[in-house]
Each structure stands twice: as C-alpha cells, then as structure tokens.
Amino acid sequence: MEFMLWAALSLHIFSVVIWLGSLCFLSAILYPVLEVEAQTGSNLAEHIHRRMMPFLWLSLWTIGITGVALYIFSPEFLYGREKIEWTTPVHGKVVLFIFIVIFSMRTRTLYALYRSSKEKRVGYLRNMARAIRITILLGILSLLLSAWESITKITS
C-alpha cells in the first residue's frame, strides 16, 4: 500500500508540474503569438496549440485520478469510516479541481469557435487567454491548499 501511495504522489506531482507549466506557456507565449497570427493568416502557432491540447487534457485527468488514489491510499482514510469535515484542504482542492475542469472545458469550446470563425478570432483568443489565466490562478490556489495541508500534517 505504501508503494501505491508513493507512485500516485509522484505521478500526481509530475502531472501538476507539466499541466501548470503548459498553461503558463500557453498564456504567456503562445496566445500572444496566436493573436498576431490571427491577423496575418499563419497557422504555425495554431498547429502547436492543437498538438498541445490533448497532452494538457491527459495531464489534467491524471491529476484527478491520482488525486482520488492519494485520498483512498492515505493512511487517514479508513474506507468509509472517515469523519468528513468540509473545511479541510483536501475538500477545497476537490472544489477547485471541479472549477479547473469547467474552465478547461470553456477554453476547449472557445478554441473550437476560434477555429471555425475567421472574423472573430481575436475576441475568442482573448476569452481563451482569460479562461487560461483563471485556470492558472485556481491551480496556484490548489498548490497553496496542498502546502497548507502538508503543514497541518507536520504540525499535528
């Protein structure tokens, strides 16, 4: 059981780093380039974006699955006998993850609209960038909740 906990934690941390780093790349580098290319008609940045999105979704779902595995393999979890307190950082991370998935789906929908419309590309791009920035903020909040959870485990 200890190996499963270690493996799930390693995969979870690796996926978070990949996911958050990729979102920062999209927000800081690729979307400004896409905005310029939307006016010129080039498709290189769009090709990079299209290749990167399945990788981002894979990372996001790996985070969700390993998060559930970490919760189940945790020594504090006694298979249904745990006292559920909704003020714990774990439950806050679950709520944040749900919002992260919602904003990620919004970004995916906006990208489909971006690809289908030639006239409103810049507007869709700005909305995608805004949704990505909100997702990054939620991810950072989730990391802060993880740090709080670790500190409370160490001090108790």
VENPE-V6776 format. One record per pair of residues at least 12 apart in sequence whose ideal C-beta (glycine too) atoms are under 6 Angstrom apart, sorted by sequence separation. I is the first residue (numbers start at 1). J is the second residue. D is the distance in whole Angstrom. If there is no record, write none. Layout:
I,J,D  I,J,D
This chain:
33,45,4  110,124,5  30,45,6  110,127,5  110,128,5  107,128,5  107,131,5  106,131,5  107,132,6  103,131,5  103,134,5  103,135,5  22,56,5  100,135,6  100,138,5  99,138,6  19,59,4  18,59,5  19,60,6  96,138,5  15,59,5  96,141,6  96,142,5  15,62,4  16,63,6  15,63,5  93,142,5  93,145,5  92,145,5  12,66,4  11,66,5  89,145,4  8,66,5  89,148,5  89,149,4  8,69,4  8,70,5  5,73,4  4,73,5  38,121,4  38,122,5  35,125,5  34,125,6  31,129,4  27,132,5  26,132,6  27,133,6  23,132,6  23,136,5  20,139,5
